[in-house]
Amino acid sequence: MSKYTIRNKELVICALAFAIFTVFSFANIYAVEYTASSLRDPFVVPSQFKTPTITTATATSFKLQGIVFEGPKLKAIINEKVVGIGDVVDGAKVISISKNGVKLLVDSEEVTIKIEEK
């Protein structure tokens, strides 16, 4: 009878050793690593909430790159930005858009810009 009891104890010890080995080996496979490198810093103000820097615009700082006809509305591409009447681009307000050019209000002065021909 003592042989039988020792055999059961050996089986229990082997089963426990196998279970512990299995748990520790799978723990490394399914380990979760937390990295916050892709998350934003909560102490830095996002660019959308920063106050824009005001630059003084001159007539030569605007480049009309195209005029888009959107039904009855006209849109202009100025300095790589699509704008409409009433929009502000680089400190200048768009007053009117026509097929010939765009009128801007720059520092309370009207400036007309036209598409440069190559």
C-alpha positions, -999 to +999 in steps of 0.1 A: +000+000+000+029+024+007+041+021-030+007+031-042+006+062-020+041+073-030+030+069-067+000+092-062+022+118-045+047+116-074+018+121-099+005+151-079+039+167-078+045+162-115+010+176-123+017+207-101+051+212-117+036+209-152+008+234-143+033+259-128+056+256-159+026+260-182+013+291-164+048+308-164+055+299-200+022+313-213+025+344-191+055+355-212+036+349-245+005+369-235+022+396-215+008+430-220+032+459-223+019+494-218+036+521-238+022+556-241+044+567-269+015+569-293-007+589-269-006+627-265+010+644-236-019+658-214+002+687-203+008+701-238-018+723-254-029+709-288-023+731-318-060+736-324-063+755-291-031+776-295-036+812-304-025+818-340+005+840-346-004+873-363+018+881-392+016+913-412+006+905-448+018+922-479+003+921-513+032+901-526+028+874-500-004+861-516-003+837-546-035+830-564-032+794-577-067+788-591-104+797-591-130+770-586-165+772-599-188+754-574-222+761-589-231+797-582-204+799-556-168+808-565-138+795-545-102+805-548-070+787-540-047+812-523-014+801-508-025+764-511-057+771-492-093+769-506-112+800-495-145+816-503-159+851-500-157+863-463-129+838-454-096+849-440-063+837-455-030+846-439-044+877-423-063+890-453-101+889-458-115+877-492-138+905-504-148+891-539-139+864-563-143+867-601-130+849-632-103+875-635-089+875-599-096+879-562-099+911-541-085+909-506-087+933-477-051+936-464-046+960-435-077+980-445-064+983-480-079+965-511-056+944-530-064+925-562-044+894-571-045+875-604-034+841-615+002+843-627+006+831-663+036+810-671 
